[in-house]
Each structure stands twice: as structure tokens, then as C-alpha cells.
Amino acid sequence: PIVKVPDDYRSIQAAIDAVQNGYQIIVSDGTYAGNLNLRGKAILLRSANGAENCILDSKENGRGIVCQTGETTETIIDGFTIINGRADGGGIACLEASPTIRNCLLVDNIAGQFGYGGGLYCRNANPVLENCMIRQNRGGGIYCLNSSPQITGCLIEDNTTISSGGGIYCQTSSPDIQQTIIRRNRADYYGGGLHCRDAQPKLVNCILDQNSAIKGGAIGAEFYASPLLINCTIVSNQVHSQSQKPPIKQASGAIYAQQTASPRLVNSILWFNGENPIEYHGDILQIRYSSVEGGFPNLGNIDTNPVFADIEKYEYYVSNQSDCIGGGTPDLAPAFDFEGNPRSQTPTIGAYEIGRYIAAKHVIQTIADLGGAIEPAGDISVLRMSDQSFQILVQTGHLLTDILVDGESIGPVTDYSFQRVKSNHTIEAKFISYPVAFQIRVVSQTYQGEAIEIELTLLNVRQEPTVPLTPITVGLSLEGSTGKFFTSANHQKQPPVTAITIPTDQTSTTAFFQTHQLGQTRIDVRHRQSTETLSASSSASDMVNPEVASAAHDL
């Protein structure tokens, strides 16, 4: 049976209260009140068109959804965005209940007075989470107490806590976490990504990256905790200081384990986690068949760069030439990788099984218009992940107008550096040649007293017509003669002018000179916008470059 909100019931809670086990409640697009209680019913509560279209807003007054009446995995929550909850389990709370939660986004929720589980709170519960995003919650992403949730295909990112376990905190719990990304979470104490206390979490084919904490940027473990990580990629995690609290010695960008804790890692990558990635105070830290930056003495471990495809884009595929390919052990290895590809008999170390072709060198192609150059020039070969700088040189008489990097404008900069090169690139310099001279063409009239047409053309250094960068005002004057300049041949009703302007969309302009005096007349043409004089010649075919721009014409 199916009921719809708001067609059959005005509110979601009214529909929950009315239906019996086995019903489906389909919720239309819109924003609805939170604080829903599923009443222990085995029902399917789902949105009609996905989480991006159906929002539960608790307005910081209680939880989004609570399951506290023995719900089982037959109670299914599917396709909601849950925001602005404020309680332990501000998004969803599972209290002695184990629902199935699918395709949901738990975002911008806040934990309650105890500060645990801003996104999801589990107490004596074993919920199933599939394809969910737990993001930007305060009080941590997920909190587990005496619980064993199954978490598959989820993204847990940008959650924070003033305590430990920014992404996930588990105490006396055994969560099973598969094919999940735990990213950019922050804890003010231990375990930025995951913190476990007397707990046995299992992580398989997971990625833990860019998390941070005072100790254990990725993972913190204390009081007999024994987390197990199999084929995980642990990259770019770090420790941070907390200036407002008593200083704590910084270490352990990847793992922090107290004396009674015993983390185990198999077929995993630990790379770019700072100078001291591991801090362990017990007798034996079990890391085997793993790639550990700086090395770690144990069976099958290697200390060679895995060569990731593109760490800035979170592409943690390793090179098909990497020592990680076939470097793992089949013991405990899963049948499939993060993307569902089958694992080989000698599996790859890390979350991804299949390596990628990654070139050792890349080429940066330089292209420069006439009027300048890029140094170094040509096709420049650059080692992968190294830097390459370029200088742009401008020739006299030209202006640099733009630099294009891979076809995108970055403006007229004279220096540019490619950082951590990991693909081919192009850098192109655009120049224009600005006007350096006038060319004057004079059209004489047959009868004395008629206006003489004077065409002024701007020329660049290659003696080609060119437009000005800004409008150029040209001063017009006479030597040894009398006469007047006009802007039109029909000058009887026009006032005379002493200057004329060439706009930025034209290479030339025309003036008209009228005189009744016979003999030679010298016309001076000068650029009024700068102290530099533009040259001019009365010859249509020759260009001269005298100190004073002038031209002569005989009547």
C-alpha cells in the first residue's frame, strides 16, 4: 500500500502515525518539518524525486528523525536532505533501533549538550547506511556507542568536533565501513577522520584524506581499541595546533595509538601525512603489505611513492608502473575494490585495484604572437609533479594584452609558473603593435579655394595600419601659410578645428584643409597625448621618421 504526502496526509508525521507495517509513504518535493518519530513501524519512507528535492528542516529545534522503538532494517528512510537539527543525533538518532538509511544527505546539523553525533547518533543500534552523505555537521559526523552500523558507499566530509572523532567516533562499537570516503573532517583532540575507544571498527576499500586533529589526523585509537583497515588509502592528513587549549605535542598525521591500542593495517597506502605520520606507544603496530612513506619495518611493506593520478582532484589511482600494483597479500583482501573491480590474486595496495598510465614527463607548449617572446621557448619537457616558470618578453613598439594558459585568460602578466605539473599544458602570449607613426595621404583639388582632403593613417612598427589602444587626438597646424582645417568637405557652416581624433575602432581619420593662398604649405601633425612625436609623410608610399612629424603639400 502507498500513501502520499501532502496528497493523502498534510504532514509526514501524520502519515507515519496513520499507516501500518508494510506501507510506503511517498513524499513530494518541498521542505517539511523535522522531528519525525517512526514509531517502530516497518515502513518505507521515501522522497518522490531524491534528496535534493525533499528537505526535512528542524530549525535547530530537535532532531530530523528519531528511531527509538526497536526499528529494524525493514524500516527504510530513503532520499531526504536533513538539515538544522540540534540534538545528539541532530540529523538522525538511532536509539536501540536499527533502520536502513539510503540516499540521504545529513548536512548542517549540530550535536546537543553532550556534543556527539551532529549528523548521526547510534546507541545500542546497528543501522545500515548506504550511499549517504554526512557533511558539515558540528559535533562530529557519526557517533557510535555500543553499536555496529554497516556503512557502505558513503561520503563523510567537512564535519567538526571540539572533542575527538571529527568524521566518526566509536566507543565499544564495531562499525563495518566499506567503500566510503572520510574527508576533510576536523577534531580538536584525537582522530580527525576516525577515533575509536575500546572499539573494533573495520574499514575496507576506504579513503581517508585531508582530515586533521591534534593527534591522529586520520585515525586515533585508545583504551584497547583495535581498528582494522584493509586496502585503504590514507593520504594528506595532518595534525594541527589548538592555541586556545594547553599545547599538546604534535605528531601522527596518519595514526595515533595509545599504549593499549593495536591498530592493524593491511594492503594500505599511508602517504603525504606529514613528517611524523605514525605515533604509536604500544609494543607492536601491525602494518603489513602496505606502502608507508618513510618506511615501516614489517612483512611486505614498501617505501616507494605510489604515484597517484591526481591528488588535487582526489584521484588516488596509482600508476600502472607503481610498486603498489600486485604488492598486496590476498589474506583478508576483499573480492572487489572501491569501484567494484575484481581484486587479483596478488592485489594492488590501496583502495583501487587497477592502475592508470601516468606519464613520467609532460610537455608545456609555448606560443607567442609577433611582438614578443616566452622564455624558455618551444616545447618544454617537465618532470611530473615538478614546477616550471616562464617569463614573457615584450618587443619595442608592442604591448602585451593577455596570457592564455590552456586556453583560459589570466591577464597580461609577465611571469607565470606551473606548479606540480601533472599533465600537458599550453601557454600563449598575445601582443599588439601600437601606433608609432602617421602616414598622410593628400588628395589635391583642381580649383583654388576648394577643400583639400587629408587622410591620416596610424602605422605600427611593421608599417601596417593599426588601431590605437586609446583614442588618439592629433593636433593640426600650419607653417608659412594661412588656412583652416575642418572635419567635413562641406565646411561652409562648420567651425574650423585645430585637432582631430582617431577612435579605437579605426586605423585612420580624415581632415579637410581650405586656403586661398598659392605656394607651398607645410602641415604639421602631432600626437597631443604624449611627448613622443608620431612621424608623418605626405608620400603615400614612403614613411619617414623625423623628429618633428610634418608633411608638405604644394598648391
Secondary structure by P-SEA (a helix, b strand, c coil): cccccccccccaaaaaacccccbbbbbcbbbbbccccccccbbbbbbccccccbbbbcccccccccccccccccccccbbbbccccccccccccccbbbbbccccccccccccccccccbbbcccbbbbccccccccccccbbbccbbbbbccccccbbbbccccccbbbccbbbbbccccccbbbbccccccbbbccbbbbbcbbbbccccccccccbbbccbbbbbbcccccccccccccccccccccccccbbbcccbbbbbccccccccccccbbbcccbbbbcccccccccccccccccccccccccccccccccccccccccccccccccccccccccccccccccccccccccbbbbbbbbcccccccccccccccccbbbbbbbbbccccccccccccccccccccccccccccccbbbbbbbbbcccbbbbbbbbbcccccbbbbbbbbbcccccbbbbccbbbbbbbccccccccccccccccbbbbccccccccccbbbbbbbbccccbbbbbbbbccccbbbbbbcccccccccccccccccc
